[in-house]
């Protein structure tokens, strides 16, 4: 659930806000918020001395009925604004999926999903995580966004050790272990995508080794 950009109000709360825009004075007395006094009577917070005894049932006045009738429309405006800002969030958007993809150049040669909305949203988040990625923490954050555990570490021995980064990926099967060439993708393509992503984003002079642990 996303955070509300503008807090929703009850009808009475919105009516109170609208009442603040009306002038004061006896004519607009019944616009005011009502409360209960010691005698249990509903009275306005602002009662001019010349009015005398407080009046009951103030929220049934014509002014209050008018404000209560207008309040839902203002709340609908707030709902519309909240929905608009919700749709700007790539984790939940439906309306702006294509706009996010266009901005990030998706689908591309690595992240290729074009149909399933949930996978398309995940691709957007993964591509956002790769922007400017250059540190161990950046690489591991990509795994977190993809929903897997990734540990990035330098290779310490063997050929090309100084220029090689090792990525240990937990919880996924190694797609390279398949020996048959199939005419379709077997299961989730995320392992292959992570391999290609890490090869894409490491510095040009660095090699990549992937371990599925």
Secondary structure, DSSP 8 states (H G I E B T S, - for coil): ----SS----HHHHHHHHHTTS--SGGGGGGS-EEE-TTS-EEES---GGG-S--S-GGGSHHHHHHHHHHHHHHHHHHHHHHHHHHT-TTT-STTHHHHHHHHT-S-SS----S-HHHHHHHHHHHHHHTT--SHHHHHHHHHHHTSEEEEEE--SSTTGGGEEEEEEESS--GGG--S--SS--S--HHHHHHHHHHHHS-TT-EEEEEE-
